[in-house]
Amino acid sequence: LGHWGSLLLLCVALYALTRGSQRLPRFLLCLLSALLAQAVAHALAHDWATPRPFMLGLSANHLAHGWRGGMPSAHASVMVALGTALYLSGTRGRLAWLVVAPIGLTVWARVYTGAHFPLDILAGAVLGATVAWLCIRLAGGLQPWALPFSRTRNAMAVVRAGDGT
């Protein structure tokens, strides 16, 4: 799951984003978010060079992982970036659980196997969510299809502008 979880999320993204208008722009924003999050996470992990649990002898190296820094988790960064971009682009309901489940299982597995400390995962998640939000924001702002409560705002505006009935 740790190796293929991101691919699973990409498949869910493809499915989710082919269900409506704005397919290609939404998919490209999700993909761009994931790729940028990975690049930033790898650069930070390289610069910070924080040890992983197995490097400190706290666990065995169950994944035969390399000896590069672990903060922030690139797995968490990529998966949360993709999940955040999917959410901001309108993926809701049962389909959203197809995104949340692999993220949760993968990050738990990364801690359980000694590849990351929980703080590495948290840092990666914050990084991924931030990158996804910035990508969508810089790509022209949050479009109406990306706002989960745009209908609520419009309904409130109608009620306030109406005659009170």
RAWO-V164731 format. One record per residue. N is the residue number from 0. PSI is psi in degrees with one decimal (999 if undefined). D_FIRST is the distance of its C-alpha to the first C-alpha in Angstrom with 1 decimal. Layout:
N|PSI|D_FIRST / N|PSI|D_FIRST
//
This chain:
0|-38.1|0.0 / 1|-34.7|3.8 / 2|-33.7|5.4 / 3|1.0|5.2 / 4|-40.6|5.0 / 5|-35.9|8.6 / 6|-39.5|9.5 / 7|-43.8|8.9 / 8|-36.9|10.9 / 9|-38.1|13.4 / 10|-41.6|14.0 / 11|-40.3|14.7 / 12|-44.3|16.9 / 13|-44.7|18.7 / 14|-48.0|19.4 / 15|-38.3|20.5 / 16|-4.2|22.7 / 17|4.2|24.5 / 18|64.3|26.0 / 19|-177.9|29.1 / 20|172.3|31.2 / 21|30.6|30.1 / 22|-58.0|27.1 / 23|-47.0|27.1 / 24|-39.9|28.0 / 25|-45.2|25.3 / 26|-44.2|22.6 / 27|-37.6|24.0 / 28|-40.4|24.0 / 29|-45.1|20.4 / 30|-44.4|19.5 / 31|-42.2|22.1 / 32|-46.6|20.8 / 33|-43.5|17.3 / 34|-42.4|19.0 / 35|-40.6|21.5 / 36|-41.6|19.2 / 37|-44.6|17.3 / 38|-45.0|20.8 / 39|-42.2|22.3 / 40|-43.8|19.4 / 41|-39.7|19.7 / 42|-44.0|23.5 / 43|-42.6|23.7 / 44|-37.5|21.5 / 45|-44.9|23.8 / 46|-41.7|26.9 / 47|-32.5|26.2 / 48|45.3|24.7 / 49|142.2|23.8 / 50|156.3|22.5 / 51|163.0|19.2 / 52|-42.5|19.4 / 53|-25.1|19.2 / 54|-27.4|22.0 / 55|4.2|24.2 / 56|15.5|23.8 / 57|-15.7|22.2 / 58|168.4|19.4 / 59|161.4|18.5 / 60|76.5|16.5 / 61|-26.3|13.6 / 62|5.3|11.6 / 63|46.0|14.9 / 64|150.3|14.7 / 65|172.2|17.8 / 66|31.5|20.5 / 67|166.7|20.5 / 68|154.6|20.8 / 69|-4.6|18.2 / 70|120.9|20.0 / 71|164.1|18.7 / 72|121.1|15.0 / 73|-34.9|14.3 / 74|-48.9|10.7 / 75|-40.3|12.6 / 76|-49.4|15.4 / 77|-47.4|13.9 / 78|-40.7|12.0 / 79|-35.7|15.1 / 80|-46.1|17.4 / 81|-43.5|16.0 / 82|-41.8|16.1 / 83|-44.1|19.6 / 84|-39.5|20.9 / 85|-43.0|19.9 / 86|-46.8|21.7 / 87|-20.7|24.6 / 88|8.7|25.0 / 89|5.9|25.4 / 90|118.0|22.2 / 91|178.9|23.0 / 92|-144.9|23.0 / 93|-35.2|20.5 / 94|-32.8|18.7 / 95|-33.0|18.1 / 96|-26.4|16.0 / 97|-17.1|13.6 / 98|-45.7|13.2 / 99|-41.2|13.4 / 100|-51.1|11.0 / 101|-32.6|7.7 / 102|-50.2|9.5 / 103|-44.5|10.6 / 104|-40.6|7.7 / 105|-46.2|6.0 / 106|-35.0|9.6 / 107|-43.5|10.4 / 108|-36.5|8.0 / 109|-36.8|9.6 / 110|-45.2|12.9 / 111|-37.7|12.6 / 112|0.2|11.9 / 113|13.9|14.8 / 114|-25.3|13.5 / 115|153.8|15.0 / 116|157.0|17.8 / 117|-34.5|17.7 / 118|-33.2|20.2 / 119|-42.1|18.1 / 120|-45.6|15.6 / 121|-44.3|18.7 / 122|-41.3|20.2 / 123|-39.5|17.3 / 124|-43.8|17.3 / 125|-43.1|21.1 / 126|-48.1|21.0 / 127|-45.2|18.7 / 128|-40.1|20.8 / 129|-45.0|23.9 / 130|-43.7|23.2 / 131|-44.6|22.3 / 132|-44.3|25.5 / 133|-41.0|27.6 / 134|-46.3|26.5 / 135|-39.0|27.5 / 136|-45.4|30.6 / 137|-16.2|31.8 / 138|16.0|31.3 / 139|16.0|34.2 / 140|173.6|33.4 / 141|111.5|31.6 / 142|162.9|32.9 / 143|-33.0|34.1 / 144|-11.1|31.0 / 145|-10.1|28.8 / 146|117.0|30.8 / 147|-19.8|29.6 / 148|26.3|33.1 / 149|-36.2|35.4 / 150|-37.7|37.0 / 151|-44.9|37.8 / 152|-44.1|39.5 / 153|-40.4|41.5 / 154|-40.2|42.6 / 155|-39.1|43.7 / 156|-38.7|45.7 / 157|-42.6|47.4 / 158|-44.0|48.3 / 159|-35.0|49.7 / 160|-13.8|51.6 / 161|-168.5|52.9 / 162|11.0|55.9 / 163|1.8|54.2 / 164|999|53.9
//
